[in-house]
Amino acid sequence: MVGVPTFTPTSPAALAQLVADTLVGLPGRRVIAVDGADAAAPVELGNPIVSTLQDLGRSAAVVSVHDFVRPASLRMEYGRDDEWSYRTAWFDYEALRREILDALREDGRWLPALWDEQRDRSARAVIRTAQADLVLVLAGPMLLGRGLDFDLTLRLELSERAALRLTPAEQHWTLPAVRDHTVDNPEDATWTVRWDHPDRAALRR
């Protein structure tokens, strides 16, 4: 039936290989997004993607969105568990644009971290010079729908039941923010994966 998606079984290793194989046809410096709630562990998927790229001789690194949060005085202005703040003020998406996307493409440099979320102070990270073939895997929640210009995007979908199961109780307040974050067209992601059980994941075709 036209318009009805089909799904193919996949795994973290298979996804890493799929991304790496696609990047073979995209030389030069690139940024890909692994978009998923913390419960989906997007950084953990970013690591095998990087390893697979490195095995193929490509420079690569993971950047966590949680290393680009705003200071606590801004992100917790309305309390420590305000879902609206988590959706709109917690992460510094403009800094990601400036220090990752624009800096990489325009100046051949990138900043691995901006702010230490736990210590609430500057990460004091050193700006790095980017290799000519560098791939940065930017991983974290609510990346799509922000107007960020990624070369490839991988979207990890969790059902509400799975998100509740995989999220620590003290973080349940973040779930409505991730659920209600507006993405103009989720199907615009390069790949979308059902991720309730990573060992039994399903790739949307």
C-alpha positions in Angstrom: 0.0 0.0 0.0 1.3 3.4 -1.0 2.5 5.5 2.0 2.7 2.6 4.5 6.2 2.3 5.8 8.0 -1.0 6.0 10.6 -2.0 8.6 13.7 -4.1 8.3 15.4 -5.7 11.3 18.7 -4.0 12.2 21.3 -3.7 15.0 23.7 -1.0 16.2 26.5 -2.6 14.3 24.5 -2.7 11.1 23.4 0.9 11.5 27.0 1.9 12.1 28.0 0.2 8.8 25.1 1.7 6.9 26.1 5.2 8.0 29.8 4.6 7.2 29.0 3.1 3.8 26.8 6.2 3.0 29.6 8.5 4.0 32.0 6.9 1.5 30.2 8.9 -1.2 30.4 12.1 0.9 34.1 13.1 1.1 35.3 16.1 3.1 34.3 17.3 6.5 30.8 16.2 7.5 28.4 16.4 10.5 25.7 13.8 11.1 23.1 13.8 13.8 22.0 10.9 15.9 18.8 12.3 17.4 17.2 10.5 20.3 16.1 10.9 23.9 18.6 10.2 26.6 16.8 6.9 27.2 17.7 5.9 23.6 21.4 6.4 24.5 22.3 8.2 21.2 25.9 8.7 22.2 26.3 5.0 22.7 25.2 4.5 19.1 27.6 7.3 18.0 30.6 5.4 19.3 30.3 2.3 17.0 29.6 4.7 14.1 32.9 6.5 14.8 34.7 3.1 15.3 33.4 1.8 12.0 34.5 5.0 10.2 37.9 4.9 11.7 38.3 1.2 10.6 37.6 2.5 7.1 40.4 5.1 7.5 38.1 8.1 8.1 38.7 10.6 10.9 35.7 10.7 13.2 34.5 11.8 16.7 31.4 12.0 18.8 30.0 15.2 20.3 27.4 14.9 23.0 24.6 17.5 23.1 24.9 17.4 26.9 28.3 19.0 26.5 26.5 22.0 25.0 24.0 22.9 27.7 23.3 26.4 29.0 24.4 27.5 32.5 22.1 26.3 35.3 21.0 29.9 35.9 19.4 29.9 32.5 18.2 26.3 32.1 16.8 26.1 35.6 15.3 29.6 35.7 11.8 28.1 36.2 12.8 25.2 38.4 14.9 22.0 38.1 12.1 20.0 36.5 10.3 22.4 34.1 9.7 20.5 30.9 9.3 23.7 28.9 12.7 24.8 29.9 14.2 21.4 29.0 12.6 21.7 25.5 13.6 25.3 24.8 16.3 26.5 27.1 18.4 23.5 28.4 20.6 22.9 25.4 22.5 25.6 23.5 21.6 24.7 19.9 22.9 28.0 18.6 26.3 27.2 20.1 26.2 23.8 18.3 25.6 25.7 15.1 28.4 28.2 15.8 31.0 25.9 17.3 30.4 22.7 15.4 28.5 23.2 12.1 29.7 26.6 11.0 33.2 26.4 12.5 33.9 23.0 10.9 32.7 24.1 7.4 34.0 27.6 7.4 37.1 27.5 9.4 38.1 23.8 9.6 37.9 23.8 13.4 35.5 22.6 16.1 34.9 22.7 19.8 34.3 19.3 21.5 32.5 20.7 24.6 31.2 24.1 25.8 29.8 23.7 29.3 30.2 21.1 32.0 26.7 20.2 32.9 27.5 18.5 36.3 29.9 21.2 37.6 28.1 24.0 36.0 31.1 25.8 34.6 33.0 26.2 31.3 34.2 22.9 29.9 37.5 24.6 29.2 37.8 22.5 26.1 40.5 23.4 23.5 39.4 24.2 20.0 40.5 21.5 17.6 41.7 21.6 14.1 39.6 19.4 11.8 41.2 16.8 9.5 40.1 17.2 5.9 38.0 14.1 6.1 36.6 14.5 9.6 33.1 13.2 10.4 31.5 14.6 13.6 28.7 12.6 15.1 26.5 14.9 17.1 24.3 12.9 19.4 21.5 13.8 21.8 17.9 14.8 22.2 15.8 17.1 20.1 18.3 17.9 17.4 16.0 17.7 14.5 13.5 20.5 13.9 16.1 23.2 15.0 17.1 24.3 11.5 20.6 22.7 11.9 22.1 21.8 8.6 23.3 18.2 9.0 24.7 16.1 6.2 22.9 12.9 7.4 20.4 12.3 10.2 19.5 9.2 12.2 16.4 9.4 14.3 15.9 6.9 17.2 12.2 6.4 17.9 11.1 5.2 21.3 7.5 4.4 22.3 6.2 6.1 25.4 6.3 2.8 27.2 9.9 2.2 26.3 10.9 5.8 27.2 9.3 5.5 30.6 11.0 2.1 31.2 14.4 3.3 30.1 14.4 6.7 31.8 15.4 6.9 35.5 12.4 7.9 37.7 14.1 11.2 38.6 14.3 12.1 34.9 10.7 11.3 34.0 9.9 15.0 33.9 11.9 15.3 30.7 9.8 12.9 28.7 6.9 15.3 27.8 9.5 17.8 26.5 11.0 15.2 24.1 7.5 13.9 23.2 6.2 17.3 22.4 9.2 18.7 20.6 8.0 19.6 17.1 9.7 18.2 14.1 8.2 19.6 10.8 8.4 16.2 9.1 10.0 13.3 11.0 10.2 11.4 7.7 12.8 13.9 6.5 15.4 12.1 8.6 17.8 10.1 6.4 17.1 7.1 8.6 14.4 6.5 11.2 14.8 3.5 13.5 12.4 2.0 16.1 14.7 1.7 19.1 12.6 0.3 22.0 15.0 -2.7 22.0 18.3 -1.9 20.3 19.1 -5.6 19.8 15.8 -5.9 18.0 15.7 -2.6 16.3 13.8 -1.9 13.0 14.9 0.4 10.2 12.1 2.3 8.5 12.2 1.9 4.7 
